[in-house]
Amino acid sequence: MSGGELNPPSLAEAINAKGFTGAAGVRIVAIKPGHAEIALARRDDLLQFFGHFHGGVITALADQAAGIAVTSALPKGRIGVTVEIKVNFLSPADGIELIARANTLKMSGSIGVATVEVFSRSESAETLCAFCTATMRSLDLPGEFRQP
């Protein structure tokens, strides 16, 4: 990481609002350099045939959280994009909401590694439903997202 100014949380909000994550309703809970917490409320169109959150939705949420965590720790004008992601599904995600908590483990040059824990939240408890590791590459931010 550079000693320069880091990307502001508003960058993650702008990126999150576009495409799949915006359409799915992904909500940013908290961002600090190297860390991100995001959530997704249960909807019928995000479930598989047993009524649990679909594995692809869980993976997409983990991927978004990892990207935000890595990007938040990068110098202004850079973004972390996925090179590789691995998800272990640990239990059915049958709660009212998914919560993904990501932490940047290591940044080395243009490559960063993040871990993500995804929880299925019910009315009274959180259950770890997936664990993810993601490798991200730091690239220049597209012009439309650059902030003065």
Legacy VTK file of the C-alpha trace (Angstrom):
# vtk DataFile Version 3.0
C-alpha trace
ASCII
DATASET POLYDATA
POINTS 148 float
0.000 0.000 0.000
1.019 3.510 -0.643
1.329 6.194 1.990
-0.973 8.411 -0.127
-4.653 9.155 0.284
-6.891 6.068 0.237
-10.141 5.592 -1.645
-13.126 7.084 0.201
-16.170 4.939 1.158
-18.228 6.934 -1.350
-16.297 5.157 -4.140
-17.579 1.769 -2.932
-21.114 3.170 -2.729
-20.915 4.425 -6.330
-19.572 1.109 -7.638
-22.036 -0.943 -5.560
-25.010 0.979 -7.004
-24.299 -0.222 -10.567
-25.054 -3.566 -12.181
-25.904 -6.768 -10.339
-25.160 -5.603 -6.805
-27.422 -2.582 -7.159
-30.193 -4.651 -8.758
-29.892 -7.347 -6.072
-30.140 -4.756 -3.318
-26.707 -5.173 -1.738
-26.384 -2.706 1.141
-23.099 -1.359 2.482
-23.018 -1.622 6.279
-19.479 -0.420 7.058
-16.201 0.350 5.301
-12.791 1.175 6.724
-9.398 0.741 5.071
-8.933 -2.966 4.417
-12.345 -3.978 5.775
-15.901 -4.095 4.455
-19.254 -5.321 5.712
-22.169 -5.598 3.304
-25.618 -7.188 3.517
-28.352 -8.557 1.286
-31.982 -9.053 2.321
-33.824 -12.260 1.468
-35.921 -12.126 -1.709
-37.569 -14.998 -3.573
-35.578 -14.308 -6.754
-32.276 -14.790 -4.856
-33.155 -18.285 -3.591
-32.565 -21.764 -4.959
-35.237 -24.485 -5.170
-34.973 -25.483 -1.458
-35.640 -21.905 -0.389
-32.064 -21.085 0.678
-29.962 -18.245 -0.751
-28.468 -19.471 -4.027
-24.746 -20.322 -3.955
-24.111 -17.918 -6.837
-25.689 -15.087 -4.841
-23.549 -15.957 -1.797
-20.448 -16.013 -4.011
-21.345 -12.675 -5.615
-21.832 -11.090 -2.187
-18.471 -12.450 -0.982
-16.786 -11.208 -4.164
-18.246 -7.719 -3.749
-17.191 -7.558 -0.085
-13.636 -8.663 -0.940
-13.421 -6.099 -3.735
-14.607 -3.295 -1.471
-12.197 -4.308 1.316
-9.197 -4.369 -1.014
-10.224 -1.213 -2.900
-10.733 0.698 0.352
-7.078 0.064 1.235
-5.716 1.119 -2.156
-4.444 4.570 -3.060
-7.011 6.925 -4.534
-7.550 6.170 -8.223
-7.006 2.395 -7.956
-9.519 -0.472 -7.745
-9.260 -4.139 -6.822
-10.678 -6.564 -9.394
-11.060 -10.305 -8.915
-8.380 -12.625 -10.249
-9.458 -15.732 -8.319
-12.132 -16.588 -5.770
-12.783 -19.725 -3.756
-15.879 -20.268 -1.654
-16.539 -23.014 0.875
-20.249 -23.435 1.638
-20.579 -24.434 5.283
-24.319 -24.460 6.033
-27.599 -23.550 4.319
-28.234 -19.822 4.096
-31.878 -19.770 5.076
-32.044 -16.572 7.136
-33.693 -13.231 6.477
-30.415 -11.630 5.387
-26.868 -12.437 4.315
-23.999 -10.490 5.858
-20.501 -10.594 4.339
-17.516 -9.375 6.380
-14.283 -9.016 4.428
-10.719 -8.304 5.542
-7.676 -7.636 3.400
-5.035 -10.132 4.495
-2.132 -8.879 2.394
-1.347 -6.375 -0.323
1.884 -7.011 -2.209
2.538 -4.827 -5.227
-0.566 -5.019 -7.404
-1.943 -8.229 -5.834
-4.072 -8.429 -2.692
-5.664 -11.326 -0.849
-8.858 -10.988 1.178
-10.889 -13.344 3.338
-14.646 -13.139 3.663
-17.010 -14.711 6.152
-20.635 -14.830 5.019
-23.315 -15.183 7.667
-26.980 -16.084 7.353
-28.843 -13.890 9.830
-32.134 -14.939 11.369
-34.265 -12.889 13.757
-32.070 -13.930 16.704
-28.730 -15.302 15.492
-26.034 -15.347 12.811
-24.773 -18.618 11.329
-21.555 -18.840 9.331
-22.716 -20.207 5.972
-19.661 -19.615 3.762
-15.961 -18.783 3.890
-14.152 -17.225 0.954
-10.651 -16.314 -0.113
-10.233 -13.905 -2.990
-7.199 -12.686 -4.908
-7.526 -9.183 -6.315
-5.405 -7.190 -8.753
-5.049 -3.445 -8.361
-5.882 -1.540 -11.548
-6.421 2.083 -12.470
-9.970 3.149 -11.718
-12.063 3.805 -14.865
-12.480 7.516 -15.558
-16.220 7.552 -14.755
-15.429 6.701 -11.112
-12.474 9.016 -10.598
-13.057 11.695 -7.992
-11.257 15.048 -8.027
LINES 1 149
148 0 1 2 3 4 5 6 7 8 9 10 11 12 13 14 15 16 17 18 19 20 21 22 23 24 25 26 27 28 29 30 31 32 33 34 35 36 37 38 39 40 41 42 43 44 45 46 47 48 49 50 51 52 53 54 55 56 57 58 59 60 61 62 63 64 65 66 67 68 69 70 71 72 73 74 75 76 77 78 79 80 81 82 83 84 85 86 87 88 89 90 91 92 93 94 95 96 97 98 99 100 101 102 103 104 105 106 107 108 109 110 111 112 113 114 115 116 117 118 119 120 121 122 123 124 125 126 127 128 129 130 131 132 133 134 135 136 137 138 139 140 141 142 143 144 145 146 147
